[in-house]
Amino acid sequence: MKKIVGFLCLLLSVFFWAAPSWALDALEVQALRQKAQVSFQPMEEGKVLVSVQDKGGEAILNLKKEDFSIKQGIKTAKILSVEDVQEQRNIGLNIVLVVDNSYSMEQRKAVEPLLAAMNSFLTLVRPIDNVHVVTFVDPGSKEPRVSTRTFQANEVSALGQALRSSFFPATTDGTYLYDSMQKGLEIIGQMPADSQKFMLVFSDGEDINSQVKGAEVALAAKGVQNFSAFAVDYMDKPGLDPFLTTFAQGHNGMIRKATSASDFLPILKKFSTTIFHRYVVTYRFLNPPAGTLVSVPPVVNIEEITVVDSSPMLNHVYFDTGKSRIPERYVALSGPEATAGFAEEKLKDTMEKHHQVLNVIGKRLLAKPEARITLVGCNSNTGVERGKVGLAKSRAEAVAAYLKGIWGIDPSRMEIKARNLPLVPSSSRVPEGIVENQRVEILASDPAILDTIKSSYVQEQSDTKELRLTPSLQAEVGIEHWQLKLLGAEKVLGTQEGTGDLPAEVVFALAPLGLHNLAQLGQLRADLSVKDKEGNTFSTTTPIAINFLRREERSAQKTGNKVIEKYGLILFDFDRAEVKDRNQVIVNRVLARVAELKGVAMDIAGHTDSIGKEKYNIDLSGRRAKAVYDTTLKSGIAAAAQINHVGNGPNNPPYDNSLPEGRSLNRTVIINLQYTE
């Protein structure tokens, strides 16, 4: 008994080690929407032979492309075609029939039922198939022991005749099952490794007379590729034969018990359905991402221009909630000795000038000793600031203290007032408006104290405000993650990334990158990297040239230098477009300059902050820009200039909307005069 158990264990280890699934664990084939058992064998690259059976072992027929799924790890294949083996005319099957033709078959009157069942099986054989028949032969007394004979054909009648001749005129005295199976495996071993190979074993009794042992048969089958085994157990004993069971199940097949000759036909029909009704599934794994990246424009032209900047003075200092300390973004000089080096003419853009507003006012007060100012401290009158007039006064006192301590302004020239909300407050219904009310307003007896802040400087100007990077990608399995970097001199200037499909274009604004810095680089590069949902990666790059034209080069070429004079109007009345007071003074200056210049282009652009509805803001900014335009036409100088006007609303804001001063400055009309000198 111990020897039998040990023998079976050996068989199990050999058979299951050799099972096709061991070598193919990286490839997963599934039948979708079917509760099915699926087995498969690779045929060639991109093609597998698949058997799909229900719980009872019956082949499931009429499956289509949409019924299959093939994966390898996280990679999913596209199913190109599914064909039934019977319908395939270019894929042949190799079948070896091992048939027990011993005397016991004659005794049990099973010969004719078996031949009838085998003929039914063979009717499915096609000319492209290759069928071998291996049967028993009693060894002769003089010849070397030969216990099997073989016959090969692909013509049904010849195969049927070969089977019949193995039983007539006489059956064999001995049972040579293992010898015959070994012979069948030798035949299979001569077949191409990538061809589909099947062995069907019919046994009437236990092996008695073979020279080969069962373990040797198991060893011979070990590692045979693309091989399936089926067995009919007609042995005259209950239960399935352990050896045949292990052999068939260990090689991607099945075994059935025939208790009577009438079972032969249904069993072989089941086997034929499984063998011949397999599916040839053609597939390919989806391509990794591929594509291109294009920059619009491909070349950025940057030139130096002279800017004459007359920025409006925003005479407010904004404070943090509940605080009376001047925020650090407002520039504070280190001491009175630092005032000597301060010059408002050296300041550049409008936001920089506003953050120097206390120093500008301090120097102007020194220059005009008769001028007086009033500092009106305000609070938001909501939340922690509700009713805190003392907080408002402390804010005004902080401004006065700076002007006295740094600029030496006599306190008698500074009147301090305090109130809750400003006289003309921003809306307290939105957080932005609440913060804007936390301020000190600076009023002056002399208009010159609050006049525009003029400066002249060289600035870079480009022929485009942004780079539009357009990716064109093919990603069959979809994008998991993408990243687009803009680089200059191998330094990352900007990064945008996301999940899922890329947008039609990715935009990088140039102004935040600094045109002066970009001009020094000579060339930019955009790098795109993507990873699809199967982990495949792809990257591509595109160069972006930068042409930089310096003022000296223009002079050498005698083409003249470009000049832009910039003016701004702010502090319009709520929902109004009329040009009056300080704004009218600025417009008059602009008109005077236009009258002096030749070949000047005048651009008038209205802007708003980001609060409120976009349509309303665009309309309001358009009305204000047109009011300036109409004033220009009435002046009679329209013929002297090329004039354009537009209302941008909250789009393309010139200043930072996240700051209260940025929003106040964005409620503006900017007038640019451009000419060549």
Secondary structure as GFF3:
##gff-version 3
##sequence-region A 1 677
A	DSSP	alpha_helix	2	17	.	.	.	ID=ss1
A	DSSP	alpha_helix	20	23	.	.	.	ID=ss2
A	DSSP	beta_strand	28	31	.	.	.	ID=ss3
A	DSSP	beta_strand	37	44	.	.	.	ID=ss4
A	DSSP	beta_strand	47	53	.	.	.	ID=ss5
A	DSSP	three_ten_helix	65	67	.	.	.	ID=ss6
A	DSSP	beta_strand	68	72	.	.	.	ID=ss7
A	DSSP	beta_strand	75	84	.	.	.	ID=ss8
A	DSSP	three_ten_helix	85	87	.	.	.	ID=ss9
A	DSSP	beta_strand	93	99	.	.	.	ID=ss10
A	DSSP	alpha_helix	103	107	.	.	.	ID=ss11
A	DSSP	alpha_helix	111	122	.	.	.	ID=ss12
A	DSSP	beta_strand	130	136	.	.	.	ID=ss13
A	DSSP	beta_strand	148	153	.	.	.	ID=ss14
A	DSSP	alpha_helix	156	167	.	.	.	ID=ss15
A	DSSP	alpha_helix	177	189	.	.	.	ID=ss16
A	DSSP	beta_strand	196	203	.	.	.	ID=ss17
A	DSSP	alpha_helix	214	221	.	.	.	ID=ss18
A	DSSP	beta_strand	227	233	.	.	.	ID=ss19
A	DSSP	alpha_helix	242	249	.	.	.	ID=ss20
A	DSSP	beta_strand	254	257	.	.	.	ID=ss21
A	DSSP	three_ten_helix	261	263	.	.	.	ID=ss22
A	DSSP	alpha_helix	264	276	.	.	.	ID=ss23
A	DSSP	beta_strand	279	285	.	.	.	ID=ss24
A	DSSP	beta_strand	290	296	.	.	.	ID=ss25
A	DSSP	beta_strand	299	311	.	.	.	ID=ss26
A	DSSP	beta_strand	316	318	.	.	.	ID=ss27
A	DSSP	three_ten_helix	336	341	.	.	.	ID=ss28
A	DSSP	three_ten_helix	344	346	.	.	.	ID=ss29
A	DSSP	alpha_helix	350	355	.	.	.	ID=ss30
A	DSSP	alpha_helix	357	367	.	.	.	ID=ss31
A	DSSP	beta_strand	373	377	.	.	.	ID=ss32
A	DSSP	three_ten_helix	383	385	.	.	.	ID=ss33
A	DSSP	alpha_helix	389	407	.	.	.	ID=ss34
A	DSSP	three_ten_helix	411	413	.	.	.	ID=ss35
A	DSSP	beta_strand	414	418	.	.	.	ID=ss36
A	DSSP	alpha_helix	431	436	.	.	.	ID=ss37
A	DSSP	beta_strand	439	444	.	.	.	ID=ss38
A	DSSP	three_ten_helix	447	450	.	.	.	ID=ss39
A	DSSP	beta_strand	453	462	.	.	.	ID=ss40
A	DSSP	beta_strand	466	474	.	.	.	ID=ss41
A	DSSP	beta_strand	479	488	.	.	.	ID=ss42
A	DSSP	beta_strand	491	499	.	.	.	ID=ss43
A	DSSP	beta_strand	506	509	.	.	.	ID=ss44
A	DSSP	three_ten_helix	511	513	.	.	.	ID=ss45
A	DSSP	alpha_helix	515	521	.	.	.	ID=ss46
A	DSSP	beta_strand	523	532	.	.	.	ID=ss47
A	DSSP	beta_strand	537	549	.	.	.	ID=ss48
A	DSSP	alpha_helix	551	557	.	.	.	ID=ss49
A	DSSP	beta_strand	562	569	.	.	.	ID=ss50
A	DSSP	alpha_helix	581	596	.	.	.	ID=ss51
A	DSSP	beta_strand	600	607	.	.	.	ID=ss52
A	DSSP	alpha_helix	614	634	.	.	.	ID=ss53
A	DSSP	three_ten_helix	638	640	.	.	.	ID=ss54
A	DSSP	beta_strand	641	649	.	.	.	ID=ss55
A	DSSP	alpha_helix	660	666	.	.	.	ID=ss56
A	DSSP	beta_strand	669	676	.	.	.	ID=ss57
###
